[in-house]
Amino acid sequence: MAIRIVDVTDDATFALLPPCADPGFDHRSCDYWEDADRGSRAARLSWLSASSEVPAAKPKPRNPFGGDTEPAFNPFAAASTGPAFNPFATDDDAPFNPFAPRPKAAPAVGGDALPKLRLLARGAAVFGSYAKVLLADEQPAAYVQFGPLSAYPRAMRTRDLYPRLPSSPLPAVITCIATTAAARRHGYAGRLVEAVCDDLARRGFSAVEAYPEVGAPPEATSAAQPAFWTRLGFVVAAPDERYPVLRRELA
């Protein structure tokens, strides 16, 4: 059987996302990891329309002592034609560095793209792809979602529960690994994880983490079971009866 792994970067590759084993869930409309407060794995037909909107971030509370929301004009301030440099910026909003190697050109995803595709494309220009699909004889069989920790607030919240985890350098994360019901027990999910680990090592990450849910049915969990990860060289970095942290160091 011919195996091919593709990065999800545009409309054509997004269309390859396989169906979830449980029809109540849908990779194409899942924002469970991207939205720590209201995220859902549910199948939402409204998200399969290009006119759908990604839920907006919560507005910052108004400062009653801050005056207007716009800063007052300062005639003595130096003019600026671009955003100020932020030393604490994440991978998704890092400023242009003329001395750094230029990132590979990424396919453009327009503002009219499907909501989930826009979420997956947020850091494409800096980080690269956030998802891969495994094709078996050109049929979608497995799906994986991953990326920098900063891209997935729910993963950051989960990790905050375990202060003993290494805080520097921060790991990459694999948030979702899934195989279609018809493609089970062929090792496809493991092959996808290995491909992601190789990819992340090339991108400069020294470790990757996953956050499985103990006891959840295979069709109802986005991060598999702990035993799946330990078979692939992950170790339990933070034990927990329900949400352990599995970690693998990257060569």
N, C-alpha and C positions, 0 to 999 in steps of 0.2 A: 504494500500500500504506500502510495506516494504521500509524503508529509511535507507541508510547507507552512512556515510561520510568517505572518505579515504584521507590520505595525499599523495601528489604527490612526490615521492622520488626515483623512478626508472623507468625503461622502461615499466614495466607492468602497473603501475599506471599512467604514462604519456599517455599511449595509451587510457586511459579512458576519456581524455579531450573531452568534448562535442563540437559539431560544433557551430559556432557563428550563431545568428539569421540572420545576414546579411552575405551572402556567400563571400562578398568582404573582410571580416576580418577573422582572424584565431588565436585562442589562442595559437596554436602550433608554430606559426612563428611571434609572436608579441614581439617586444622589445621596445615598445613605452615608457614605464616607465623606462626601464633600460638604454636607450640611449637618453639623453635630446636633442641632436643635430640632430641625424639622425634616431631616433626610429620611428617605423611604426607599425600599427595594421593590415596591409595588409596581405592577404593570399599570401604566397610565397612558391611555390612548392620546390624551391631549399633548403629551411630550413628543409624539410622533408627527406633529405638525410643525413646519418650519416657523410658523408665526408664534409658537409658544415661547414664553419667556422663562428664563432661569430665575428662580426666586431671588429677589434682591437682598443684599446684606442689610442687617438691621441698622437703622440710622443712629448716629451717635447722639447721646442725650444733649439737650441744649444746655449751655453754660449760662446761668442767669447773670453772671458777672462779666461775661465775655463780650457783651455788646453785639454788634452785627456779626453774621456768620462770615462775611467777607472781611479780610484784614484792611485796616485803614491805609490810605495811600501815604507813602513815606517818600517825600521828594529827595531825601538824601540817600536812599537805598540804591545800591547798584542795580542796573537793569539786568534782567535775566530772560533769556529766550528759551529756556528748557527747565525741566524739573530739577530741584536741588538734589545733590548726592545724598543718599541715605545709607550710612554704613551698616544699618541693621536690616537692609532689604533682603527679602527672600529670593530664592531662585526664580520665582515667577515675576518679580518686579526689579530685578537687578539692572543698574544703569549700564549704558554702553561703555566698555573699556577698550580704548584703541590699542592697548598693548596685549590684550588677551586674544587667544586664537578665535577666529570668527566661527560662530556656530554653523552647523550645516543648515542650508536653506530648508525650511519646512513648508509643506504645502499650505497655502492660505486657507483659512476657514472664515468665511464671512459672517457678519452679524445675523444673517438670515438662516444660518445652519441650524440643525436640530439642537435642542438644548443640551442633551448629553454630549453630543459631539463638541459643542462649544466648551463644556467643562473639560473634556479630554484634551482640548487643543490649547488650554490656557498658557501652558509653559512651553509650547512646542519650539518656539524660536530660541529658547535658552536651554531647556532641559532635554527636549526631544519628545518622543511619543510617551503616552501614559498607558497604553494598552496594546495587547497583541492578541491575535486570533490564530489558532492552529487549524489548518485545513488538512483533512484526510481524503485523498483522492478528490481534492478541490471542494469538499463538503465541510462547512464549519463544524468543528467537533469540540473545541475547547476555547476558553476565553480567560484572560488574565488582565487585571488592572493594577498599576503600580505607580511609583513616582516618589518625589521628595516628600518628606514628612509634612512640610509646610503646605502642601496641596490638599491635605486631608485632615480637617479639623477634628473629626471623630477619632482618628488615630492618635492625634496629639492629646486629646482629652483622655483616651484610654491609657496612653503612656504616662500621663501626669499622675496616675494612680500609683506608680511604682518609682519613687524617687531614687532608688538604688540603680536604676538602669543608667548605662553610660550616657552622659549628656553631650559629650564632644569626642569625635565628630558625630553629628546626628546621622542616624541611618536613613536609608531609603526604606520604603514600605511596600509590601504586596497586600493590597486590600481585598482583592477578589480573585478567586481561582475557581473555575467551574467547568464541568464537562457535561455535554448533553447526555440525556438518559440512554440514548442508543449507542453512545461511544464510550461507555464506562468500561473499566478494567482493561484498557489498552495501554495505559501508561501515558496518555496524552497530557494530563495535568502536570505530571512530573517533568515531562519534556519541556513544557512551557515555562515552568519555574526555573529549570536549568538555563533556558534561553534568556530569561529575565536576569538571573544572577550574573551571567556572562556579560550581558548588556550593561548592567549597573556597574560592574567592575571596570568596564571600559570607560564609563562616564565619570569615574573617579570616586565612587562610593566604596567605603571599607566594610560596610555591614548592611544587612537588610533584615527587617523584622516583619512578622505576621502576627495577627491577633485573632486566633480562632476562638470559637465558643464551644466549650465542653458540653457534650450531650445534645447538641442541636441536631435535628435530622439533616442528612446530607443535602436534601433539596432546599432546606430553609436557612442554611448558613452560607455567607459569602466568602468565608475564610477557611473552609474545610475543618478537619479535626486535627488535634495536636499530633496524632500518630502519623498523619500524612507528612507533616513537616519534618518530624524526626527522621523519617526514612530518607529524606533529602539532605540530611546533614545539618539541620537546624537543631539547636539545643534550647531547653527551657531557661530563658534568662530571668523570668519573673514568674514563679509558680502561683497559681490561683485555681480555686475550685471551679470557676466558671470562665474566666477570661485570662488565661496565661499568655505571656509574651514569648514567642519563639523567635530566636535570632540565629543568624548565620554570618560568620565572618567571611568576607570576600577576599580572594587572593589578588 
